[in-house]
Amino acid sequence: MRALPAVVAVVFGIVLVGATPAFSDGATPGADVQVAQTLGDRDLTLIIRRAGRPPAPLRVDVVTHAGTPPGRLELRASTAGETVSTTKVDLGVTPGFYRGTLRVDRVGPWELAVDDGAQAATIPFVVPALVASPWENAVYGGFTAAGALLFVALGLAVFGRIGFALVSAGGVVAALATAITAGALAPAIPSPPAPGTHLDPTFDTVGHPYRRTSMTDFSRPPVNLTVGMDGADLRLRLTDGSSGRPVDDLLVHNDALIHLVVVSPSGGMRHLHPIRVAPGDYRARLNPSEPGAYAVAGELARRGGGVQLLRSSALVGAVASSPEHQGNARLEKSAGPDGAGRPPVELTKAVRPAGTPSTIMAAFGSPTLQPWLGMIGHMIVVGPVDDTQTPVTAPIWAHVHAMLPSSPGYPDRPDESVATFGPDIRFTYTFPSPGTYLAWVQAERDYSVITVPTVVDVPAAEGPRG
């Protein structure tokens, strides 16, 4: 009986130190939301830092890249149609991080508006509730009950009620067993579905993640994409394939709401990240440099609907040619020396017959690459192309990633402030059919996105020998 207080104290301390609070969206405490945005002529990354228990400050980092013009942005945090907080962020000529601080006062779905004075991008995010899981409640409740029953047992023993004291002591053992079992099993029990990802964030599961909802099917129909030009901007309209209504439940997928790849008639490629200006209405500054048909492919993820790749095209009339925007990816070349005098990026190709994995390696010369869109590197593949088949009609479009190494014990992936990756990036891709493919390798260094165009000739697989 005398050993029970020491046992309770030691075990309670171990579980208390090892316990971590559970967020209602299932995210690890400290996780951030990173979203790339093509806002006018600026290519930005917005990092929405994880807020604490509301009311709380909300820190937003605006990451600029080489060539981003300086200026002032207004950031607004709103929920349920109400603007709760605003701040200004002045962007300098030096690419990098610029910080603004907003305020959130409740859990649930929110929107961050990023306004440059001409356009305003709106980014959805969720402020999660900090709640205890049933397993944590079992741990703390078990230890609380064990402590209370221990004092009862000691009191009964002092007054000579040995039988009742033994019953209370048995309750202490049962309460301890419950607490220890719950603490041991808690790390292996999956978190509830995350509002804003698998679940609609307007449901009460944001504040009560373990409450069962009447909805059991969160799947969504495919998305229809229509593309048009609005001056220098591409205008994208997303509609539900079943109802025809605007689609407004996109997820942040690989650090963007939409990954848009645009290939010009001569083979120049732009990797854009359209901004949301209204439900189902997205814009991206293209600044076309040549007339003709532009091939357009958008990669997105819809809540409950998985990742989708949408294809379209945009017809551009006469434009004023701009030499700095010209680029012909049909010519084999690599990026030239940059402003720091680094050597050009070298590509090494181990191309195998169609249907078997090929490897393309890009050597950047130094281990100073930064994560971009949650990856070390990206490779865009379009083809096969020939004199009769253009990127608009090419059957294969692919977006290949070079993944970041895992970081066990860290709450989130590294952001663009980390420049320790590389120098070599390897991409493995299985070209499904023989022919000539256009490919572009992309990586970030010194807050500049480097694009290396190349051509890959894929041979046909050998037939069976007779």
C-alpha positions in Angstrom: 0.0 0.0 0.0 2.8 2.4 0.8 4.4 1.9 -2.6 1.3 3.0 -4.5 1.8 6.7 -4.2 5.4 6.4 -5.6 4.1 4.2 -8.5 1.3 6.6 -9.3 3.7 9.6 -9.3 6.3 8.0 -11.5 4.0 6.5 -14.1 1.9 9.8 -14.3 5.1 11.7 -14.9 6.2 9.5 -17.7 2.9 9.7 -19.5 2.6 13.4 -18.9 6.0 14.1 -20.4 5.4 11.9 -23.4 1.9 13.2 -24.1 1.4 15.8 -26.9 -1.8 17.8 -27.5 -3.9 16.7 -30.5 -5.2 19.2 -33.0 -8.6 18.6 -34.4 -7.4 18.5 -38.0 -5.0 15.7 -37.2 -2.0 17.9 -37.9 1.2 17.7 -35.8 1.5 20.7 -33.6 3.6 23.4 -35.3 2.7 22.4 -38.9 2.4 25.2 -41.5 0.5 25.7 -44.7 2.6 26.7 -47.7 0.9 27.9 -50.8 2.6 29.2 -54.1 0.8 32.0 -55.8 1.3 33.7 -59.2 -0.1 37.1 -58.2 0.2 39.4 -61.2 3.9 39.6 -62.1 5.0 38.2 -58.7 5.7 34.5 -58.0 5.2 34.2 -54.3 5.1 31.6 -51.6 2.7 32.3 -48.7 3.5 30.4 -45.5 0.7 30.5 -43.0 2.2 29.5 -39.7 0.2 27.3 -37.4 -1.8 29.4 -34.9 -2.1 28.6 -31.2 -5.4 28.4 -29.3 -7.6 31.3 -30.4 -7.6 34.2 -29.9 -4.0 34.1 -31.1 -1.6 35.8 -33.5 -1.3 34.4 -37.0 2.1 34.8 -38.6 2.3 34.9 -42.4 5.6 34.8 -44.2 5.6 36.1 -47.8 8.5 34.6 -49.8 9.6 36.5 -52.9 11.8 35.1 -55.7 14.3 36.6 -58.1 12.6 39.1 -60.4 9.7 39.8 -58.1 9.0 43.6 -58.2 9.0 45.4 -54.8 5.8 46.9 -53.5 3.2 46.7 -50.8 0.7 43.8 -50.1 -2.3 43.9 -47.9 -3.1 40.7 -46.0 -6.6 40.1 -44.6 -7.8 37.3 -42.4 -11.5 36.6 -42.6 -14.1 34.1 -41.5 -17.8 33.7 -42.1 -17.7 36.8 -44.4 -16.2 39.0 -41.7 -12.7 40.5 -41.9 -11.1 40.0 -38.5 -7.6 41.4 -39.0 -5.5 43.2 -41.6 -1.8 44.1 -42.0 0.6 45.5 -44.6 3.7 43.8 -45.9 6.3 45.8 -47.8 8.3 43.7 -50.3 11.8 44.8 -50.9 14.0 44.3 -54.0 16.0 41.5 -52.3 14.2 38.1 -52.7 13.5 36.3 -49.5 11.2 36.3 -46.4 8.9 39.2 -45.5 6.6 38.9 -42.5 3.2 40.0 -41.5 1.1 39.3 -38.4 -2.6 38.9 -38.3 -5.0 37.7 -35.6 -7.5 34.8 -35.4 -10.3 34.7 -32.8 -12.0 31.3 -33.4 -11.6 27.9 -34.8 -13.0 26.8 -38.1 -12.5 27.7 -41.8 -10.8 30.9 -42.6 -9.5 32.8 -45.7 -6.3 34.7 -46.2 -6.6 37.5 -48.8 -3.4 38.7 -50.4 -4.1 42.1 -52.2 -1.5 43.9 -54.4 -3.9 46.7 -55.2 -4.9 45.2 -58.6 -5.9 41.7 -57.7 -6.7 39.8 -54.5 -5.9 36.2 -54.0 -7.9 34.3 -51.4 -6.4 31.2 -49.8 -8.5 28.9 -47.6 -7.1 27.5 -44.4 -8.4 26.0 -41.2 -7.7 27.1 -37.6 -7.8 23.9 -35.6 -9.2 23.4 -32.1 -6.7 22.2 -29.5 -8.6 19.4 -27.8 -7.8 16.3 -25.8 -8.5 12.9 -27.4 -10.5 10.2 -25.7 -7.2 8.4 -25.1 -5.7 11.4 -23.3 -8.9 11.8 -21.2 -8.6 8.1 -20.3 -4.9 8.6 -19.2 -5.6 11.7 -17.1 -8.9 10.4 -15.8 -7.4 7.1 -14.8 -4.6 8.8 -12.9 -7.0 11.2 -11.2 -9.3 8.3 -10.2 -6.3 6.3 -9.0 -5.1 9.2 -6.8 -8.6 9.8 -5.3 -9.1 6.1 -4.6 -5.7 5.9 -3.1 -6.5 8.5 -0.5 -9.9 6.8 0.2 -8.1 3.4 0.7 -5.6 5.0 3.1 -8.3 6.7 5.1 -10.3 3.5 5.4 -7.3 1.6 6.5 -6.5 4.1 9.2 -10.0 3.7 10.6 -9.8 -0.1 10.5 -12.1 -0.7 7.5 -9.7 -3.2 5.9 -12.3 -4.8 3.6 -13.4 -1.5 2.1 -9.8 -0.4 1.9 -8.9 -3.5 -0.1 -11.9 -2.7 -2.5 -10.6 0.9 -2.9 -7.1 -0.5 -3.5 -8.5 -2.7 -6.3 -10.0 0.4 -7.8 -6.6 2.1 -7.7 -5.1 -0.9 -9.6 -7.9 -0.8 -12.2 -7.7 2.9 -12.7 -3.9 2.7 -13.1 -4.3 -0.2 -15.6 -6.7 1.9 -17.6 -4.4 4.9 -17.7 -1.3 3.0 -18.5 -3.0 1.0 -21.3 -4.5 4.1 -22.9 -1.1 5.9 -22.7 0.7 3.0 -24.3 -1.8 2.5 -27.1 -2.5 6.2 -27.9 0.4 6.7 -30.3 -0.8 3.7 -32.4 -4.4 4.9 -32.7 -5.0 6.9 -35.9 -6.1 10.5 -35.7 -9.6 11.5 -36.8 -10.1 12.8 -40.3 -8.8 16.3 -40.8 -11.4 19.1 -41.4 -10.4 20.9 -44.6 -8.8 17.8 -46.1 -11.0 14.8 -45.9 -13.9 16.5 -44.2 -15.7 19.7 -45.0 -14.3 22.4 -42.6 -17.8 23.9 -42.1 -18.8 20.8 -40.2 -18.7 20.8 -36.4 -15.8 18.3 -36.5 -13.5 21.3 -36.5 -14.3 21.9 -32.8 -15.2 18.3 -32.0 -12.9 16.1 -34.1 -14.0 12.8 -32.4 -17.7 13.5 -32.8 -19.3 11.3 -35.5 -20.8 13.0 -38.5 -23.8 11.9 -40.5 -21.8 12.2 -43.7 -20.0 9.0 -44.8 -19.3 9.7 -48.4 -17.0 12.7 -49.0 -16.2 11.9 -52.6 -16.6 14.5 -55.4 -17.3 14.3 -59.1 -14.6 15.3 -61.6 -13.9 18.9 -62.4 -14.5 20.6 -65.7 -11.9 23.2 -66.8 -12.4 26.0 -69.3 -9.6 28.4 -70.1 -9.6 31.8 -71.7 -7.5 34.9 -72.0 -8.2 38.1 -70.2 -5.6 40.5 -71.4 -2.2 39.2 -70.2 -3.9 36.8 -67.8 -5.1 33.2 -68.2 -8.6 32.9 -66.7 -9.6 29.4 -65.4 -13.2 28.4 -64.6 -13.7 25.2 -62.6 -17.1 23.6 -62.5 -18.5 20.5 -60.9 -18.9 17.7 -63.5 -22.3 16.7 -62.0 -24.0 19.9 -61.0 -22.2 22.5 -63.1 -21.7 24.7 -60.0 -18.4 26.5 -59.3 -15.9 24.2 -57.6 -14.7 25.7 -54.3 -13.3 22.8 -52.4 -9.7 22.6 -53.7 -7.0 21.4 -51.3 -3.5 22.7 -51.0 -1.7 20.0 -52.9 2.1 20.0 -53.1 2.0 23.6 -51.8 -0.4 25.0 -54.4 -4.1 25.1 -55.1 -3.5 24.5 -58.8 -0.2 23.6 -60.6 -0.6 25.0 -64.1 1.8 24.1 -66.8 1.6 26.2 -70.0 3.5 25.4 -73.2 3.8 28.0 -75.9 3.6 27.1 -79.7 7.4 27.3 -79.9 7.9 25.0 -76.9 8.5 27.5 -74.0 7.2 26.3 -70.7 5.7 28.3 -67.7 4.9 26.7 -64.4 2.3 28.9 -62.8 0.1 28.8 -59.7 -3.2 30.6 -60.3 -4.8 32.7 -57.6 -8.4 32.2 -56.5 -10.4 35.4 -57.1 -13.9 33.9 -56.6 -15.4 30.4 -56.1 -14.3 28.4 -59.1 -12.6 31.4 -60.7 -8.8 31.5 -60.9 -6.3 33.8 -62.7 -2.6 33.6 -63.6 -0.4 36.2 -65.3 0.9 34.6 -68.6 2.3 37.6 -70.6 2.2 35.6 -73.9 5.1 36.4 -76.2 3.8 34.8 -79.3 0.5 34.1 -81.0 -1.0 30.6 -81.5 -2.4 27.8 -79.4 -1.0 27.4 -75.9 -1.2 23.9 -74.3 -2.6 24.1 -70.7 -2.6 21.4 -68.1 -3.7 21.9 -64.5 -3.0 19.5 -61.6 -5.3 19.9 -58.5 -6.8 18.0 -55.7 -10.4 18.2 -54.6 -11.6 17.4 -51.1 -12.6 13.8 -51.1 -11.9 13.5 -54.8 -8.2 12.9 -55.1 -5.7 14.4 -57.5 -6.9 15.3 -61.0 -5.0 16.4 -64.2 -7.1 18.6 -66.4 -6.1 19.4 -70.1 -7.1 22.4 -72.2 -5.7 25.0 -74.5 -5.8 28.8 -75.0 -5.7 30.7 -78.3 -3.6 33.9 -78.3 -3.9 36.4 -81.0 -1.3 38.9 -82.2 1.1 40.0 -79.4 4.1 42.3 -79.1 7.1 39.9 -79.1 9.2 40.1 -76.0 12.7 38.6 -76.4 13.2 37.8 -72.7 10.1 35.6 -72.8 11.2 33.6 -75.8 12.3 30.0 -75.2 12.5 27.0 -77.5 12.6 23.8 -75.6 13.1 21.8 -78.8 16.8 22.9 -78.7 19.0 20.8 -76.4 20.5 23.1 -73.9 21.1 23.7 -70.2 20.9 26.7 -67.9 23.9 29.0 -68.3 26.1 30.4 -65.6 24.1 32.4 -63.0 24.9 35.7 -61.4 27.1 34.0 -58.8 29.3 32.6 -61.6 28.2 29.0 -61.1 28.7 26.6 -64.0 25.7 25.6 -66.1 23.5 22.7 -64.9 24.5 19.5 -66.5 22.0 16.8 -67.4 22.8 13.1 -67.7 20.2 10.8 -69.2 20.0 7.1 -68.9 17.1 6.6 -71.3 15.7 3.1 -71.6 13.1 1.7 -74.0 9.5 2.7 -73.6 7.8 0.9 -70.8 10.9 0.6 -68.6 12.2 3.2 -66.0 14.6 5.9 -67.3 16.7 8.2 -65.1 17.6 11.8 -65.7 20.1 13.4 -63.4 20.6 17.2 -63.0 24.0 18.3 -61.5 23.7 21.8 -60.0 27.3 21.9 -58.7 26.7 22.7 -55.0 24.5 21.5 -52.2 22.6 24.8 -51.9 19.2 24.0 -53.4 16.1 25.1 -51.5 12.7 23.2 -51.3 10.2 24.5 -53.9 6.6 23.4 -53.8 7.6 20.9 -51.1 10.2 19.1 -53.3 13.9 19.3 -54.1 13.1 19.2 -57.8 10.4 18.9 -60.4 10.4 17.6 -64.0 7.7 18.3 -66.4 7.3 15.9 -69.3 5.2 16.4 -72.5 5.1 14.2 -75.5 5.5 12.4 -77.8 5.8 15.4 -80.2 6.7 15.5 -83.9 5.9 17.5 -87.0 2.2 16.7 -86.8 1.7 16.3 -83.0 2.1 19.4 -80.8 2.0 19.8 -77.0 -1.7 20.7 -77.4 -2.4 17.2 -78.8 0.4 15.3 -77.0 -1.1 12.3 -75.2 1.4 12.3 -72.3 1.7 15.0 -69.6 3.6 14.1 -66.5 4.9 16.0 -63.4 7.7 14.0 -61.8 9.1 14.9 -58.3 12.4 14.5 -56.5 11.3 14.1 -52.9 12.7 15.7 -49.8 14.4 13.4 -47.4 12.3 12.5 -44.4 12.8 14.5 -41.1 11.8 12.2 -38.2 10.8 14.1 -35.1 10.2 17.4 -36.9 6.7 18.8 -37.0 6.8 20.0 -40.6 8.7 20.0 -43.9 11.6 22.5 -44.3 10.6 25.8 -46.0 12.6 27.8 -48.5 14.8 29.3 -45.8 16.7 25.9 -45.9 19.4 25.7 -48.6 21.2 22.5 -48.0 19.9 20.1 -50.7 21.6 18.8 -53.8 23.9 19.1 -55.7 22.5 16.3 -57.8 18.8 15.6 -58.4 17.6 12.3 -59.9 14.3 11.8 -61.6 13.0 8.3 -62.5 10.2 8.1 -65.0 8.8 5.4 -67.2 8.0 6.8 -70.7 5.0 4.8 -71.8 5.5 5.0 -75.6 8.5 5.7 -77.9 9.1 9.1 -79.5 10.4 12.5 -78.7 9.5 14.1 -75.5 9.9 17.7 -74.2 11.1 17.9 -70.6 11.9 20.7 -68.2 13.9 20.2 -64.9 13.2 22.8 -62.2 14.9 23.6 -58.9 15.3 26.6 -56.6 18.6 28.2 -55.6 19.1 31.7 -54.1 15.3 32.2 -54.3 15.5 31.8 -58.0 13.7 29.0 -59.8 16.0 27.5 -62.4 14.4 25.8 -65.4 16.5 23.5 -67.6 14.7 22.5 -70.9 15.8 19.3 -72.7 14.6 16.8 -75.3 14.4 13.1 -74.5 14.3 10.5 -77.4 12.8 7.3 -76.2 13.4 4.1 -78.2 10.8 1.5 -78.8 11.0 -1.7 -76.7 12.4 -4.7 -78.5 10.0 -7.3 -79.6 10.2 -10.9 -78.5 12.9 -12.8 -80.2 11.7 -15.6 -82.5 
